[in-house]
Every structure is written in C-alpha cells, then in structure tokens.
Amino acid sequence: MGMPLDSVVQMVGSVNPSIKDLTSFIALATIPFNLIKIAANYLIGYFLMERLASVRPSFKFIYEAK
C-alpha cells in the first residue's frame, strides 16, 4: 500500500499497546487473525459441502474419493 512497515506497526501498536516491534506484531496481530480466518473458511466450506452433498448425493461420492 506504499506505507513503510514501521508505520504500520506503530498504527497497530496505538490500538494494542503490547505491540512494539515487528516480532510482537506478527505474534499478537498477524497469527491470531490468520487462525481466525482459517477457522472461518473451514467452517463455511464444511457447511457448504454438507449442503451441496444433501442437494446432489453424487457430489458427496466425488468429494469422499479424494
């Protein structure tokens, strides 16, 4: 986005005072966000797959074969 990384860390640090450098930024902001995002993607995909399999049963067999 054209911003230096240090300014991004400072902006996030103004919201969360525990974040003071790049390492704490990664550990306290980036990793938890990505874990939440992965969990949300998994749950949405799981429930969509269940719904698709109930609408078209042959789809479930294709999915389970992989």
N, C-alpha and C positions, 0 to 999 in steps of 0.2 A: 504494500500500500504506500510505499515511499517513505515510511517512517523508520527512524532508527530503532533497533531493538531495545536500546536502553530507555527510550522514551515510552515504549510500550510497557516495559517492566515497571517504570515509575508510575504510569497511569493505573496499572493493576494494583500496584503497591499502595496507592492512595485509597483504594477501596478495601484492600486487605493488608493491614499493617505488618503481617507476618512475612509478606513477600518483599525481600530486599535486594535480591540479585537473580541472575538467570536460573541458577540451580533451584532456588526456592520457588521461582515462577513455574518451572517445569513440574516440580513435585507437588505444589499446592494448588495449581490452577489448570495446567495442561493435562496432566494424567487423570485427575478426577473427572474433568469434563469429558475426556475421551472414553473413560469407563462408563459414564452415564450414557453417552451417545451410543456406544456399542450395545449396552443392555437394551436401550430403546429400539435400536434397529433389529436386534434379535427377537424381542417380543412382538414387534409389529410384523416381522417376517413369519414368525411362528403362527400367529393368529391368522394371517392372510393365507398361509399354506393350509391350515386346517379348514378354512372356509372354502378355498379352492378345491380341496380334496372332497369336501362334502357335496359340492355342486357337480363336480366331474370326477367320479370314482377312478377312472382310468389314470387320471393325473397323479393320484397317490401312488400307484404302482410304478410309474416312471420315476417319481421322486425317491421312493424307497430303494430302487435298484442302484442308485448312485452311491 
